[in-house]
Amino acid sequence: MNSSLKYNMRDNSDIKQNKESGCQCGQEIINNLNNYINNHPECTIYQNSLMSSLIAGVYDSDITIADLLKHGDFGLGTFNQLDGELVAFDSNVFQLRSDGSARKALNSQKSPFAVMTFFNCDIEHHFSYGASQKEIHNVINQYVPSDNLFCAIRIEGEFELVKTRTVPRQEPPYLPMLEAIENQPIFNFHNETGVIAGFRSPQFTQGITVAGFHEHYINQQRQGGGHVLDYYLKKGTLQIGIISRLTIDLPSQSAFLQANLMPDNLHQAIEKAEN
C-alpha cells in the first residue's frame, strides 16, 4: 500500500505504524485500534433521528444547524422538506441543492436527519496516483478491517469525475422516500478540486443509519455538489477518523411516532435510496 500514514496525529504513541511498509498484520491493527478506542472516549457520532424515518417520509424536525454544530464540526444529512443534501466540515455547513448548486447553510435552517462528529484524523493516506471509489473504499477497509466500528472519512483532492444526485424539495403531504427520489437529478462534476465527507457505518446499523459507505461532495468553489454515487480521484489525501460510540436523538413529533420504521423492504429501500 503506497501511503504516507499517521495514526492518531494528536498522540501517535497510541498506534505505531511502520511507514516503510505502510501496512500491518490484521491482529496488530485490531490491537492498536482497541488501544486507541480505550484511550479516546471522546470520539462519538451524534445522529438526529433515523434513516428509516426518512425512508418512511418523515422530512421535518425542529433540530437546527446551530444545534447540530454543538455535536460536531463534520458530517452529512439533509434539510427539512428533504430540500437538498447537507455536508459539513471544518464547522462549515453547506446545502447542496437539486439544481446541482451549493450554498452556505443558515444556522436557523432545520434538519430531519443528520450524522455529525468532531473530526479527528487517525489515519492519513496520500494518493499520488489515480484511484476509483471502490479502490479507495478498499484502502479504508484495509486500514480499519473491523466492520463493527464507524469511520469518518474525508477525501480532499483533484477529481477526474464525481457523480452525484440530490433529491428535490418535497411538499406535504409527503411521499415515502422511494417515491420522492424517482425523478432525482444526477450531476457529473469533471476535473475539479473538492472535498468528499462521509462515513463508513457497520452493517448492523442499517435502518438506524446508512450501513456501509455514505458520502457527500462539494467542490472547492463551494458552488456545487451532492450525494455521491461514484467518483475517480486523480490525486489527493484520504483522512480517516475511527469512532466507536453512537448517540441518537429521536424525534417526538407525531409523524415520527406514527411512522413504520421497520418495513419489510427496509434494507432494499435504503440501498435504492442511497446508491
Stockholm file with secondary structure:
# STOCKHOLM 1.0

chainA/1-275         MNSSLKYNMRDNSDIKQNKESGCQCGQEIINNLNNYINNHPECTIYQNSLMSSLIAGVYDSDITIADLLKHGDFGLGTFNQLDGELVAFDSNVFQLRSDGSARKALNSQKSPFAVMTFFNCDIEHHFSYGASQKEIHNVINQYVPSDNLFCAIRIEGEFELVKTRTVPRQEPPYLPMLEAIENQPIFNFHNETGVIAGFRSPQFTQGITVAGFHEHYINQQRQGGGHVLDYYLKKGTLQIGIISRLTIDLPSQSAFLQANLMPDNLHQAIEKAEN
#=GR chainA/1-275 SS CCCCCCSCTTCTTSSCCCTTTCCCCHHHHHHHHHHHHHHCTTCEEEEESCHHHHHTTCCCCSCBHHHHHTTCSEEEEECGGGCSEEEEETTEEEEECTTSBEEECCTTCBCSSEEEECCCCCEEEEESSCEEHHHHHHHHHHHSCCTTSEEEEEEEEEEEEEEEECCCCCCSSCCCHHHHTTTCCEEEEEEEEEEEEEEEECGGGBTTBCCEEEEEEEETTSSBEEEEEEEEEEEEEEEEEEECEEEEECCCSHHHHTSCSCCTTHHHHHHHHHC
#=GC SS_cons         CCCCCCSCTTCTTSSCCCTTTCCCCHHHHHHHHHHHHHHCTTCEEEEESCHHHHHTTCCCCSCBHHHHHTTCSEEEEECGGGCSEEEEETTEEEEECTTSBEEECCTTCBCSSEEEECCCCCEEEEESSCEEHHHHHHHHHHHSCCTTSEEEEEEEEEEEEEEEECCCCCCSSCCCHHHHTTTCCEEEEEEEEEEEEEEEECGGGBTTBCCEEEEEEEETTSSBEEEEEEEEEEEEEEEEEEECEEEEECCCSHHHHTSCSCCTTHHHHHHHHHC
//
